[in-house]
Amino acid sequence: MITKNNATDHFEITNKLTQEKLQNVKFVRPVMNHYQVLNEDMKVLYLNENWEIADTLDNFFGLCGTVPHYTMSVKENKDSLFVYENETFYDFNDEIDMTSFKALGIVKNKSKNSKLEIEQMMIAFEKMFEKKGTKKSDIVAMLNEYLPDFKHIETGKSLDQKM
């Protein structure tokens, strides 16, 4: 359970089972089955439902090759705390260059489709969507054909239902 102290503008997270508390939290938000926490020492932590704290989240999605990676920065002055968050998507097989620029990472894919292959894929998708009765399974099959790292697990739920 998360409660906010309006006088201090800090949060408190309470474990419903053990009543253990994490106090003086400056920022908290849900990230899938974890909470991303900024503690009083300005350190970003991740808290899961088992009340385990980690510095990072590694490979916890497992649904497809491209997953979100979260980073945040904090600016604090005497009156305010500003939390800037960044969500990026890249594949675990991608090479990420974080050194060329100070505030920008570059995703470098090892293999690229040719312009002709991309144009053929777009034409195939356009033809598919022009037909009435196109099913989700048809789209998934075509994505699997053109994106070899694409992995889809059918759960019978939409993205909104999963959230």
N, C-alpha and C positions, 0 to 999 in steps of 0.2 A: 504494500500500500504506500502511496506517495502522498505526502502532505506538504503544504507550503506555509512557511512562517512569513506572513505579510510584513511584519515589523522588520525582519532582517533580510527578506527576499531570498532566503535559503530554503532548501527542501530537506525533508527527512524521509528515508525509505525504510519501511518496517516489514520484516519477514512475517507473513501471516501465521506460519506454523510455529516458529520459535520466539517470536516477538523481538528478535535481534534487530538493532537499529543501525542505520548508516546515517549519521547526522552531519549538519553543516554542508550539505551538498549545494554547490552553486548553480548547477545545471543538470537536468536529467531529461532523457527522452527515450522512448522505446525504439529498439532496432531489432526487428524480428523477435526472437524469444529471449532477448537480453535488454538490459537498460544501459545506455551510454551515460556515464556519470562524470561530471567535473567536480572533483572533491575540493576541500578547502585549501589544499596545497597547489591548486591549479593543475592537477594531474588528471588525464582522461583515463577512466577505467570502464570495464564492462562487467556487469553483474548478471548472472543467469538465474533461472528459476530455482536452482539448487543452492543459491546464495554463494556461489563461487565467483571470485573476483579475478579478472584477467586484464593484462595490459593491452592485448590486441584480440581481434577475432580473426581466426584463420580457417578458411575452408569450411565454414559451418553451414553453407547453403546446400551445395551438392546437387542442385536441380538442373543446372545447365552450366556450360563453360563460362558464360559471362555473368559476373555477379557484382553487386555494388561494393565499393570499398569506401569507407567513411574516414574523413579526417576533419579535424576542427582546430581552429585557432581562437585564442581569447585575448581581448584587449580590455584592460581594466584601468579606469581612472578613479578619482576620489568619489565620484557620484554614481558611476555606472559600470556595468559589466557587459561587454559586447561579445557574443559568441558567434563566430562565423563558421558555418559548416560547409563541407564540400563532399559531394557524392560523385564518384567516378565509376565508370563501368569498363572493365577490361577482362580479358580472358587470362586464365592462369598460365597459358602457354605463350602469352604475349611478352615481349621484352619491353620493360618500362624504363625510359630514360628520365631520371629525376634530377640530373646534374646539369644539363645544358642551360636551363633557365631557372631563375630563383623561385618563381611562383607558378611554374607550369611544368607538368609532366608530359612526356611524349610517348604514346603507345606505338610500338614498332612491331607490326605483324611480320612473322617470318615468311609467310607466303601470301601473295595477293592474286586475286582473280584478274584476268585481262579485261580490258574495256569491252571486248566482244562478248565474253562470258557474262559480264554484268548486264549488258544490253539484252542478251538472250534470256537471262533470268527475269528481267523486268517485263519483257514481252510475254513470257510464259505466265507470270503472275497476272498481268493484265487480262490475258485470255481466260484464265481461271476465274477471275472475279467478274468477267462479263457474263459467264454462264450462271443461270439460276440454279440454285440448289447446291452451290459449293459448300462443302462441309469442312469442319475444323480438321478432320483427319486428312483431307486433301491438301490443306495448307501445310500441315505438319510434314506430310510426305514430301512435298516440294522443298520445304526448308531443309529437311534432312538430305535431299539430293544436292542442293547447292551449298549448304553449310555443313561440312563433315563433322565439325565439333558440336553441332547443335544436338542437344539431348532434351527430349520432352517427355515428361512423366504425366500421363493423364490421370487427374484426380476427380474429374467430373465437376470441378468447381471453377468459377471464374476468378480472376485476380481480386475483384472486390470481395468475393466471398472468403478468400483466403486471408485477407487483411482483417 
